[in-house]
Amino acid sequence: MDRTLATFLSCEVWCLLGALFLLIGYRILTGKIKLNGLLSAKHGDGGLSPARIQLLVLTLTGAFYYVMKVIDNPTELPAVPQSLLLALGGSNLFYAGSKAYHQLPWLRNRSNDTGTQKGGT
């Protein structure tokens, strides 16, 4: 009886996740969830933002890796590897640093001043 309950709950969770996936996909395709500007920079010409792209790619890769580990052993949640935590932390730090650089004028001016100084006259 325990095995039947576990199988039922497993099936129910997968059905719920599948339905959630389909609902979100449907809302994205119909335009109810807007993805305009998800990867574009909020400064300058509004082109692609490398910081946003790397953050999205690394986050999705890390989530996929963790889900695969859960699927390998669904009886317990695996520990998050230290390397994954460091990679996600570094990725978020790069994104936050990029955002701070473009939001804080004193930081931008300071970095420009050090690059324009020449040797003595």
BELFENDA-V78585 format. One record per pair of residues at least 4 apart in sequence whose ideal C-beta (glycine too) atoms are under 8 Angstrom apart, sorted by the first residue. I is the first residue (numbers start at 0). GAP is how many residues later the second one is. Records with the same first field share a line. If there is no record, write none. Layout:
I=GAP ; GAP
This chain:
0=4
1=4
2=4
3=4
4=4
5=4
6=4
7=4
8=4
9=4 ; 64
10=4
11=4
12=4
13=4
14=4
15=4
16=4
17=4
18=4
19=4
20=4
21=4
22=4
23=4 ; 9
24=4
25=4
26=5 ; 6
27=4 ; 5 ; 7
36=5 ; 9
37=14 ; 18
38=9 ; 10 ; 13 ; 14 ; 17
39=6 ; 7 ; 8 ; 9 ; 12
40=4 ; 5 ; 6 ; 7 ; 8 ; 11 ; 61
41=4 ; 7 ; 60
42=59
43=58
47=4 ; 5
48=4 ; 49
49=4 ; 48
50=4 ; 43 ; 44 ; 47 ; 48
51=4 ; 43
52=4
53=4 ; 37 ; 40 ; 41
54=4 ; 36 ; 37 ; 39 ; 40
55=4
56=4
57=4 ; 29 ; 30 ; 33
58=4 ; 29 ; 32
59=4
60=4
61=4 ; 22 ; 25 ; 26
62=4
63=4
64=4 ; 19
65=4 ; 12 ; 14 ; 18
66=4
67=4
68=4 ; 9
69=4 ; 7 ; 8
71=6
72=5
79=4 ; 5
80=4
81=4
82=4
83=4
84=4
85=4
86=4
87=4
88=4
89=4
90=4
91=4
92=4
93=4
94=4
95=4
96=4
97=4
98=4
99=4 ; 7
100=6 ; 7 ; 10
101=6
103=4
104=4
105=4
106=4
107=4
108=4
109=4
110=4
111=4
112=4
